[in-house]
Amino acid sequence: MAVIKARPFDITITPEQTALVVIDMQRDFIEPGGFGATLGNDVTLLQAIIPATARLIEGFRRAGLPVIHTRECHASDLSDCPPAKRARGKPSLRIGDPGPMGRILIAGEDGADIVAALAPLPGEPVIDKPGKGAFYATHLGEILQEKGISQLVFAGVTTEVCVQTTMREANDRGYECLLATDATESYFPEFKKAAIDMMTAQGAIVGWAATVDQIVEALDA
């Protein structure tokens, strides 16, 4: 057992039943020229969490605990991308359009890859998801069940969209959820704060929040 100092109150984890889920740390969201930038966003905000996310991943690897990565991307024929999703927003390039890193958010294209600094190791599961939540139309639930996981630590982008959606999905499935606050980010800092406040309100109604250092120190203890 390990106790992590967290908000709204400390959480006790059982390391052998805990996994890290790193959400969508992809070039299309984090690097210039990707989908995030085509929406007019400042991608340097997301780039800033790469070192903290790397420390968190290394902490889990050092402890011998599972690290699971996700990527939001679609089939090349867009058969898993609803027209309403593709039409959403006002980007200069839409999902499936050719961009500087290949077709935007298409599986197998360079832009859909996880940034090099956070690249998965061989054997670490990589979940390609067509939706915001990582449980929708994926095998994530089966992977967690096979590993005997009951507690999840989350990192990645963006806090209020794919991260929050996945945490809420996990909460509904009975997982205890903890968000690493300095290993997640939004293009809109006020949205990140609001998302964390909502998820930790009412006695951790969706989950807990703690810093990378707080999490790694507990794992190393």
Secondary structure, DSSP 8 states (H G I E B T S, - for coil): -EEE--BSS-EEE-GGGEEEEEE--BHHHHSTTSHHHHTT--THHHHTTHHHHHHHHHHHHHTT--EEEEEE-B-TT-TTS-HHHHH-S--SS-TTSEETTEETTBTTSGGGSB-GGG---TTS-EEEESSSSSSTTSSHHHHHHHHT--EEEEEEE-IIIIIHHHHHHHHHTT-EEEEEEEEEE-SSHHHHHHHHHHHHHHHHSS-EEE-HHHHHHHHH-
